[in-house]
Amino acid sequence: MTIETLGIDIAKNVFQLHGVNHGGRAVLKRRVMRDQLLDALARIEPCTVVVEACTGAFYWARKFEALGHRVKIVSPQYVKPFVRRQKNDSNDAEAICTAARQSHMPFVPKKSLEQQDIQALHRARQRMVNHRTAVVSQIRGLLLDRGFAFAKSITRARRMVPEILSDLDNELTDLAREAIGELYDLFRDLDRRIASFDKKIDRVFRDSEVCKRIAGIKGVGPKTATAIVAAIGDGAEFKNGRHLAAWIGLVPRQFSSGDRKILMGISKRGSQHLRSLLVHGARAVVRTAPNKTDPNNQWVNQLRERRGFNRATVAVANKNARIIWAVLRTGEPYRSAF
């Protein structure tokens, strides 16, 4: 029994294996428990093992590679079209195997432990930011219900809420003042935790030569640089910079047929976090460009005049993604083309 490609449907405790030979004929169909998986893989001659991108995929990829297998990770959206008949573990494993054998199939970049650690910092920080936004929104709603209104701004909330709570002559009742005070304490605690994550991310940035090279690009700071390296490593999984920009979702969606080509808004595929960081950085570039006269900012200004602020922002973010790929693949520092 010679297995060329082995698809594995990963779950918490039960794993379904589907192996095919060089001709695509199924030669192995087996269901194993979690504690049996590595032993089962150790008994199989080195082959291409394919798993679906999910929780635990990168952990298992490292374990399988340690056994001598070549591992590929495929996105779930590319596996779904190959699921035949009913959805179950056996059909899912077969679909993973079939999808991986397609010559045009893009694969998910594998992550090292260091990359996952950096990504954990970013995800934990983003969770805190989301909680803080929710808390501030609730405070604003409660105060608005009592006749106090202020702008949607974290900075404004830091200034206005203590003033309102400390004014004992306003119309807030003691009970409402206590409730809003508790929410404000939670808000300040989240501020402290976010600042702590910022320091950890900055420390990772300072210790990484690759991140420092990426940060030489206008519109790319420590958070964007570390998030990019955590997500794609050296960018080897991407054919070119446009491929990376498309993976992040910074290219137009198409709805074309024959000679009729229709380009729509950006696809917004891939990592929302990466796309958000790149767009925020690009927005700063576009916003400050009118005050500068160098060739690069002149290009940004001309683009803004022709296409508007938002389209110019996405164009700069797209360009930065392409430059990041080039910097990662060449190993050279960023040098402006202008």
C-alpha positions as CSV (number, residue, x, y, z in Angstrom):
1,M,0.0,0.0,0.0
2,T,1.7,3.2,-1.3
3,I,0.1,6.4,-0.2
4,E,1.0,9.6,-2.1
5,T,-1.5,12.0,-0.5
6,L,-3.2,11.6,2.9
7,G,-6.1,13.9,3.9
8,I,-6.9,14.2,7.5
9,D,-10.1,15.6,8.9
10,I,-9.1,17.2,12.2
11,A,-11.4,17.3,15.2
12,K,-11.0,17.4,19.0
13,N,-10.9,13.7,19.7
14,V,-11.7,11.8,16.5
15,F,-9.6,12.0,13.2
16,Q,-10.6,10.6,9.9
17,L,-7.8,9.5,7.5
18,H,-8.2,9.2,3.7
19,G,-5.2,8.2,1.7
20,V,-4.8,7.9,-2.1
21,N,-2.1,6.5,-4.4
22,H,-0.4,8.1,-7.4
23,G,-3.5,7.4,-9.5
24,G,-5.9,9.0,-7.1
25,R,-7.4,5.6,-6.0
26,A,-8.3,5.4,-2.3
27,V,-6.0,2.9,-0.5
28,L,-6.7,3.9,3.1
29,K,-9.8,4.9,5.0
30,R,-9.5,4.9,8.7
31,R,-10.9,6.5,11.8
32,V,-8.5,7.0,14.8
33,M,-8.7,8.6,18.2
34,R,-6.5,11.5,19.3
35,D,-4.0,9.4,21.3
36,Q,-3.6,7.0,18.3
37,L,-3.0,9.6,15.5
38,L,0.8,10.0,15.8
39,D,1.3,6.3,16.1
40,A,-0.8,5.7,13.0
41,L,1.1,8.4,11.0
42,A,4.4,6.9,12.1
43,R,3.5,3.6,10.5
44,I,2.9,5.2,7.1
45,E,5.7,5.9,4.7
46,P,6.5,9.6,4.3
47,C,3.9,11.2,2.0
48,T,2.1,14.5,1.6
49,V,-0.3,15.0,4.5
50,V,-3.1,17.6,4.0
51,V,-5.2,19.1,6.7
52,E,-7.8,21.8,6.7
53,A,-7.0,25.2,8.3
54,C,-8.6,25.1,11.7
55,T,-7.8,25.2,15.4
56,G,-4.8,22.9,16.0
57,A,-3.8,22.6,12.4
58,F,-0.4,24.2,12.8
59,Y,0.3,22.1,15.9
60,W,-0.4,18.9,14.1
61,A,1.5,20.1,11.0
62,R,4.7,20.4,13.2
63,K,4.1,16.9,14.6
64,F,3.6,15.3,11.2
65,E,6.7,17.0,9.8
66,A,8.7,15.6,12.7
67,L,7.7,12.2,11.5
68,G,9.1,12.9,8.0
69,H,5.9,13.8,6.2
70,R,5.4,16.8,4.0
71,V,2.4,18.9,5.2
72,K,0.1,21.2,3.4
73,I,-2.7,23.2,4.9
74,V,-5.7,24.1,2.7
75,S,-8.4,26.7,3.4
76,P,-11.9,25.4,4.3
77,Q,-13.5,27.5,1.5
78,Y,-11.5,25.6,-1.1
79,V,-12.4,22.2,0.4
80,K,-16.2,22.7,0.5
81,P,-16.8,22.4,-3.3
82,F,-15.2,18.9,-3.3
83,V,-17.5,17.4,-0.6
84,R,-19.6,14.7,-2.3
85,R,-23.1,13.8,-1.2
86,Q,-23.7,14.1,2.6
87,K,-21.3,15.9,4.9
88,N,-19.5,13.6,7.3
89,D,-16.0,12.9,8.5
90,S,-15.2,10.4,5.8
91,N,-16.4,12.7,3.0
92,D,-14.6,15.6,4.5
93,A,-11.3,13.8,4.6
94,E,-11.8,12.7,1.0
95,A,-12.6,16.3,0.0
96,I,-9.4,17.6,1.7
97,C,-7.4,15.0,-0.2
98,T,-9.1,15.8,-3.5
99,A,-8.7,19.6,-3.1
100,A,-5.0,19.3,-2.3
101,R,-4.3,17.4,-5.5
102,Q,-5.5,20.3,-7.7
103,S,-2.6,21.9,-9.5
104,H,-3.9,25.4,-8.9
105,M,-4.8,25.1,-5.3
106,P,-3.4,27.8,-3.0
107,F,-2.3,26.7,0.5
108,V,-2.2,28.4,3.9
109,P,1.3,29.4,5.1
110,K,2.4,27.3,8.0
111,K,3.3,29.0,11.3
112,S,6.1,28.3,13.7
113,L,5.7,28.5,17.5
114,E,7.2,32.0,17.5
115,Q,4.7,33.2,14.9
116,Q,1.8,31.7,16.8
117,D,3.0,33.5,20.0
118,I,3.1,36.8,18.2
119,Q,-0.4,36.1,16.7
120,A,-1.7,35.3,20.2
121,L,-0.5,38.7,21.4
122,H,-2.4,40.4,18.6
123,R,-5.5,38.4,19.1
124,A,-5.6,38.9,22.8
125,R,-5.0,42.7,22.4
126,Q,-7.8,42.9,19.7
127,R,-10.2,41.2,22.1
128,M,-9.4,43.8,24.8
129,V,-9.9,46.6,22.3
130,N,-13.3,45.2,21.3
131,H,-14.3,44.9,24.9
132,R,-13.2,48.5,25.6
133,T,-15.2,49.7,22.6
134,A,-18.3,47.9,23.9
135,V,-17.9,49.3,27.4
136,V,-17.4,52.9,26.2
137,S,-20.5,52.5,23.9
138,Q,-22.6,51.3,26.9
139,I,-21.3,54.2,29.1
140,R,-22.2,56.7,26.3
141,G,-25.7,55.1,26.0
142,L,-26.4,55.2,29.7
143,L,-25.3,58.8,29.9
144,L,-27.2,59.8,26.8
145,D,-30.3,58.4,28.4
146,R,-29.7,60.8,31.3
147,G,-29.1,63.8,29.1
148,F,-25.3,63.8,28.8
149,A,-23.9,63.6,25.2
150,F,-20.3,63.5,24.0
151,A,-18.6,62.5,20.8
152,K,-17.7,58.9,19.8
153,S,-14.1,59.1,20.9
154,I,-12.0,57.1,23.4
155,T,-10.1,60.2,24.3
156,R,-13.3,62.2,24.8
157,A,-14.6,59.4,27.1
158,R,-11.5,59.5,29.2
159,R,-12.0,63.2,29.8
160,M,-15.8,63.6,30.0
161,V,-16.9,60.6,32.1
162,P,-14.8,61.5,35.2
163,E,-16.1,65.1,35.0
164,I,-19.7,63.9,34.8
165,L,-19.2,61.4,37.7
166,S,-17.5,63.9,39.9
167,D,-20.2,66.6,39.5
168,L,-22.5,65.8,42.4
169,D,-24.9,68.6,41.4
170,N,-26.0,67.0,38.1
171,E,-29.1,64.8,37.6
172,L,-27.4,61.5,38.0
173,T,-28.8,59.4,40.8
174,D,-26.5,57.6,43.2
175,L,-27.4,54.2,41.8
176,A,-26.7,55.3,38.2
177,R,-23.5,57.0,39.3
178,E,-22.3,53.8,40.9
179,A,-23.1,51.6,37.9
180,I,-21.4,54.0,35.4
181,G,-18.5,54.3,37.8
182,E,-18.0,50.5,37.8
183,L,-18.1,50.5,34.0
184,Y,-15.6,53.3,33.9
185,D,-13.3,51.3,36.2
186,L,-13.5,48.4,33.8
187,F,-12.8,50.8,30.9
188,R,-9.6,52.0,32.7
189,D,-8.5,48.4,33.5
190,L,-8.9,47.5,29.8
191,D,-6.8,50.5,29.0
192,R,-4.1,49.3,31.2
193,R,-4.2,45.8,29.8
194,I,-4.1,47.1,26.2
195,A,-1.0,49.2,27.1
196,S,0.6,46.1,28.5
197,F,0.1,44.2,25.2
198,D,1.4,47.2,23.3
199,K,4.6,47.0,25.2
200,K,5.0,43.3,24.5
201,I,4.4,43.8,20.8
202,D,6.9,46.6,20.7
203,R,9.4,44.3,22.4
204,V,8.9,41.7,19.8
205,F,9.3,44.3,17.1
206,R,12.6,45.6,18.5
207,D,14.0,42.0,18.7
208,S,13.1,41.2,15.0
209,E,15.3,42.4,12.2
210,V,12.7,41.3,9.6
211,C,10.0,43.5,11.3
212,K,12.3,46.5,11.4
213,R,12.9,46.1,7.6
214,I,9.1,46.0,6.9
215,A,8.5,49.1,9.2
216,G,10.7,51.1,6.8
217,I,7.7,51.3,4.5
218,K,5.5,54.3,4.9
219,G,2.2,53.4,6.6
220,V,3.7,50.3,8.2
221,G,4.4,50.4,12.0
222,P,5.3,47.9,14.7
223,K,1.9,46.4,15.0
224,T,1.4,45.9,11.2
225,A,5.0,44.5,10.8
226,T,4.7,42.0,13.6
227,A,1.2,40.9,12.5
228,I,2.4,40.4,8.9
229,V,5.4,38.3,10.0
230,A,3.2,36.3,12.3
231,A,0.7,35.5,9.5
232,I,2.9,34.8,6.5
233,G,6.5,34.3,7.7
234,D,8.8,34.8,4.8
235,G,6.0,35.0,2.2
236,A,7.2,31.8,0.4
237,E,3.6,30.6,0.0
238,F,2.8,33.5,-2.3
239,K,3.9,33.7,-6.0
240,N,4.1,37.5,-6.0
241,G,3.0,40.7,-4.2
242,R,-0.3,40.8,-6.0
243,H,-1.1,37.3,-4.7
244,L,-0.4,38.5,-1.1
245,A,-2.6,41.6,-1.6
246,A,-5.4,39.4,-3.0
247,W,-5.0,36.9,-0.1
248,I,-5.5,39.9,2.4
249,G,-8.6,41.0,0.4
250,L,-7.2,44.3,-1.0
251,V,-8.2,43.7,-4.6
252,P,-11.5,44.3,-6.4
253,R,-14.1,41.5,-6.6
254,Q,-14.9,40.4,-10.1
255,F,-18.3,39.7,-11.6
256,S,-17.2,39.1,-15.2
257,S,-18.4,37.0,-18.1
258,G,-17.0,36.9,-21.6
259,D,-16.1,40.4,-22.8
260,R,-18.1,41.9,-20.0
261,K,-15.8,42.7,-17.1
262,I,-17.2,44.2,-14.0
263,L,-14.9,45.2,-11.0
264,M,-16.7,45.8,-7.7
265,G,-15.5,46.7,-4.2
266,I,-12.6,45.0,-2.5
267,S,-13.0,41.3,-1.9
268,K,-12.3,41.6,1.9
269,R,-11.0,38.0,1.9
270,G,-8.4,36.7,4.3
271,S,-7.4,38.2,7.6
272,Q,-9.6,41.1,8.7
273,H,-7.0,42.1,11.2
274,L,-4.2,42.4,8.7
275,R,-6.4,44.3,6.2
276,S,-7.5,46.7,9.0
277,L,-3.9,47.4,10.0
278,L,-2.8,48.0,6.4
279,V,-5.8,50.3,5.7
280,H,-5.3,52.3,8.9
281,G,-1.6,52.8,8.0
282,A,-2.5,53.8,4.5
283,R,-5.1,56.2,5.7
284,A,-2.4,58.0,7.7
285,V,-0.2,58.2,4.5
286,V,-3.1,59.7,2.4
287,R,-4.1,62.1,5.2
288,T,-0.6,63.6,5.6
289,A,0.4,63.5,1.9
290,P,-0.9,67.1,1.0
291,N,1.7,68.6,3.3
292,K,4.6,66.9,1.5
293,T,6.1,67.4,-1.9
294,D,8.3,64.3,-2.6
295,P,7.4,62.1,-5.6
296,N,5.7,59.4,-3.6
297,N,3.4,61.8,-1.9
298,Q,2.7,63.5,-5.2
299,W,1.5,60.2,-6.6
300,V,-0.7,59.7,-3.5
301,N,-2.2,63.2,-3.9
302,Q,-2.9,62.7,-7.6
303,L,-4.5,59.4,-6.9
304,R,-6.7,61.0,-4.2
305,E,-7.8,63.8,-6.6
306,R,-8.7,61.3,-9.3
307,R,-10.3,58.5,-7.2
308,G,-11.2,60.0,-3.8
309,F,-9.8,59.5,-0.3
310,N,-11.1,56.0,0.3
311,R,-10.0,54.5,-3.0
312,A,-6.6,56.1,-2.6
313,T,-6.3,54.6,0.9
314,V,-7.0,51.1,-0.4
315,A,-4.6,51.6,-3.3
316,V,-1.8,52.6,-0.9
317,A,-2.6,49.6,1.3
318,N,-2.5,47.3,-1.7
319,K,0.8,48.8,-2.8
320,N,2.2,48.4,0.7
321,A,1.2,44.7,0.8
322,R,3.1,44.1,-2.5
323,I,6.2,46.0,-1.2
324,I,6.1,43.9,2.1
325,W,6.2,40.7,0.0
326,A,9.2,42.0,-2.0
327,V,11.0,43.0,1.2
328,L,10.3,39.6,2.8
329,R,11.4,37.5,-0.2
330,T,14.5,39.5,-1.2
331,G,15.8,40.0,2.4
332,E,16.8,43.5,1.5
333,P,15.8,46.7,3.2
334,Y,13.0,48.8,1.7
335,R,14.2,51.4,-0.9
336,S,11.7,53.9,-2.3
337,A,11.2,53.7,-6.1
338,F,11.0,57.5,-6.2
